[in-house]
Amino acid sequence: MTTLSESKPQVAILGARGIGQVHARLFQKSGANVCAVLGSTMRTAEQAAEYLQESLGISPKPFDNLERLITQARPDALSICTPPECHFQQILTAFNSGIPVFCEKPLIWEKNLTPETLEDRLHQLSRYQKKNLFLNTCNAYFLEHIIKKIGKPSSINSFSFKFYTQGPHRGKDIGVDLLPHGLSLLIYLLGYKNITRVSQKVELNSYQCQFPYGDCQVSFDFQERDGGLKHLAFSINGREFTRVQKGEGKTYKVFLKDSEEGREIETVDPFQIYISRFLGQVNSENLEEGEKFAEGVANLRMMFQLYFGYFK
């Protein structure tokens, strides 16, 4: 790998189509160099590399094999944007090489995942001493920003999170896609607590669930529709904050509208914040190894409980 103090951190994007293209743009914008892309085939990898060259002026080397990518491109970090069923083996490979990981959510996932398989996967990853990993649950930054602005209530008895996107998932798979975001806000707000029951409502384009989290009643409302409404809002004790975007392209600005005071609080792109924080860790000589990984593990375990209704 490169010596970080002497050059830009070198980042490889695994799965550089779709959300991977956004990762590439933001990593480059944050001061990294996208040195390589991984595709499921050499053809898709070359197409992704060509697109990044034409659209962003980035010149990554294409690969269809992760081990070969690590050996030849020598990245300082990996950004995992592949389907969730690929995440486990790719994180394992990264940890084997001591390479920090920025991973799309969920941390790992498989169809028909069992408690035994889940814990076996997590045990295999947890045994590594060097496991610097950020899970991309960046919307938690909105809650972090609001609490810094208005303070945290002394007691929290209700929390809700609404997230409507134009994603491709349907039915319960919407929960696989969006539950990690809701849970990341919950962890930031109230820490780690045990979930003992859940009520769920699943339709073709929506996934809803309600459950107690300590003394707090939680409600998640997720929707994904092609061409549908984009909407993000959360409420604490009934006080709602709604994401508002003004402008488009590179000049847009993001605000959170406060239902109680009627004002708009300016914020920044949470995705950019998380990538910048991750690169700060990559560049640090004192990596906070395991802290973000532990958060990702807790997020995954709670997601598994809610999705499958599995409670000890």
N, C-alpha and C positions, 0 to 999 in steps of 0.2 A: 504494500500500500504506500501511498505518497506520504511525505512528511508534511503534516497539516500546516505547520508554522511557515513553510516555504511556498505553499501554493494553495489554490482553492481546493476545498474538499471535493473529491471525485465521487459522484453518486450514480449508481446504476438503477434504471427503472425496470422492474419486472412486470411485464404486461403493459406496454407503452401505448395502448390504444384506449379510447374512452377516458376514464378518470386518470389513467396513466399520463395522458397528454397534459392534464392540468398539473399533476405532480411535476412533470418535467419543466413546465413554464415557471412554477413557483419556486422550485429549487434553483433554477437558473437566476431568477429574479432576486433570490435571497443570497446570492454570492457563491453558489456551488457550480460545478461543471458537470453536466450530464454526460458521462463518459461512455455509457453503454446502455443498450436496451435488450431485453429478453422477450422473445416471442415463442409461441407454441410450435412454430416452424420457422425455418430460416427465411422463408418468403414473407411471413407476417412481420418478422423482426426487421427485415430490410425495408418493408413498406412503412413501418413506424419510424424508422431512422430517417427515411426520405421525407416523410411528412414533417418531422421536427426540424429538419434542415430547411425545408421550404417555408415553414410557417414561423419559426422562431430563430433560425440561424444557428441551431444546435447541431453538432456533428457527432452523434454517438456511434459506437461500433455495434453492429447487430450480432446477436447470439441466439441459439436455440437450445443451449445447454448451460445450466447455471454454474456447474463446476468449472467449465471451460471459461465462462465469463469472469469468474473470480480469479482464475489463474492468469488470464491474459490481460484483462482490463484493470485488475488490481484496484477495485473500488474501495473507498473509505467507508461507504455506507450503501445500503440497499433500500429502495423504496418499493414495497410489494403492493402491486395493483392487480394481481391475478385473481381468478375466482377463489372463493374461500376454501374450497377443498384442496387447493394447492398450497395454502399458507403454511401448514404444519411442516412439510418437508423442506420448504424454502427457508423458513425460520431456523429449522434444525441445521441446515447447511450453513446459514449465516453464522449461527452461534458456534458451530464447529470451527469456523475460520476467524472467530472473534470480531465479526463485523456488525456494527450497529444497524438496527432495522427501524424503518418507518413503515408501518403496516396499515393497510386499509382494514376496516372492520368487516365482519367480526374477526377476532384474533385467529381462531381456527373454526372450522365447521365441516360437517359431513352429513349426508343424508342418513337418517336412522341412527344418529349418534346416541350411544348409550352412556350411562354414568361411568361405567368401567372404562370404556374407550376414552372418554373425556379426561378422566383422571390419569390414565396411562399416558396420554399425549402431554398433559401438563407436567407430569412427573419427569418425562424425558427432557422437556425444555427447562424445567426448574433446576436440574442438576448442574447446569453450566454456571461457572463462576462469572463469566462475562456474558451478560444478557441485556445489553442496552437496547431497549425497544420502546418506541412510541406508537400507540394505537391512535389512528386518526378519528378521534371523537371530538373534533375541533369545536363543534357548536357549544360545548361546555364553556368556552371562553366568553360567550354572551352572558351567561350567568355570573361568571367570575367578574366581568366588567361591571355589571349592574350592582353587585354586592359592594364592590369598591366605591361605587358612586353614591349609593343610598344607605349602605349598611345592611347587616344581616338581622332579621327579626329575632327577638329573644326566644320565641317559640314558633315552631312551624307545624301547623296541623293539616295543611293541604298543599299539594304541589301538582301541577298539570303541565303537560308538554304536548303541543300539537306540531306536527311536521308533515306537510303535504308537498310531495315532489312529483316530478314527471318520470320517475323511475320505471323500469320494466317489470318489476316483481308483482306477483299477484297472490291473493290469499294470504296464508300464513307466512309465506316467504317475505312479505313486506316486513314482518316482525324481525326476520333474520337480518334484513337490511338496515332497519331503523332503530330497533331496540337498543343497540350499543350507544347511540346518541343520547336517548332518554336516560339510560342508566348512568352515563358519564356525568350528566347534570345532577342526578340524584346523589352520586358519590361525592361530587364536589360540595353539594349543599349540606348533606347529612352524614357523610362518612359511610363506613361499611356496617350494614345491618342485615339481619337474617330475614328472609322472605318465607312465610309459612303458607300462604294461599294466594290464589289469583282468580279473577273472573275475566274471561276473554270473550270477545265478539269478533268473528272473522267473516269478512265478505270478500267478493272478488277484488275490489279495489281498496279495501281498508282493513286495518288491524287495530283493535282497541283492547286495552286491558286496564284493570283497576286492582290495586292490592295495597295492604297496609305495609308501611316501612317504618318500623318503630311506632311512634305515636302519630305519624304523618300518613294521611290518605293520599295515594298517588293515582293519577289517571294519565294514560298515554293514548293519544289519538293520531294514528298514522294513515296516510293515504298515498297511493301512487297511481297516477292516470296519465296516459299519453296525451300531451297537450293540455293537461289539467292545470288547476290553480296551484301556484307555488305559495306556500304559507308556512311561517315558523313563528310560534308564540309559546311563551311559558308563563305560568302564574304561580306566585307564592302567597298563600293565604288569601287568594282571590284577586290579588293585584297583578294584572296581566301586562306583559311586555311583548310587543309585536315587532318583528323585523321589518324594516322599511328600507327599500333601496331607491336611491335617486340617481338617475343617469345610467348609462350603459358603457360597455367596453372598459378601457383602462382608466377612465375618469370617474367611474361610479363611486358613490359614497353610501355607507350603510349606517342606519340609525335604529334605535330601539324605542318604540313609542310607549310611553308610560300611561296606562289607563287611568291611574289615580290623579296624576297632575296634568295630563294632556300634552306634555312636552316630549320632544324627540331628543334622545341622548345619542350623540355621534359615537360610533365605535369603528373598528377596523375589521378587515377580512380575517375571521378566525383561522382559516386554513393557512394563511400566510404566517400568522402568529405561531401556530404549532410547528410548521416547517422551520421557522427561524429558531424556535426553542430547541428543536431536535438538532439542527446544525450547531447550535451553541454547545450542546452536549458532545457532539462529534469532535468539535474543536477543543474541548476542555481536556486538560490533563487529569482532572479528577472527575471521571464519569460517575454520575449518580446511578450506578448499575443496579438494576432490580426494582427501583422504586416505581417507574412507569410500567414495567413488566408486571409487577404485583397488582397494579391498578387494572391492567388489561385482563389479568387472570380473574380478578373479582368480577369485573364486568361480564366476562364470558360465563362464569358460573351462574350469575344471576339471570343472564339471558337464557341459559339452558333450563333453569328452573321455571321461568315464565313460559317459555315456548312449549316445553313438554309437560308442564304441570307436575314436575318431579320435586317433592319436598321430603326431606328426611324426617 
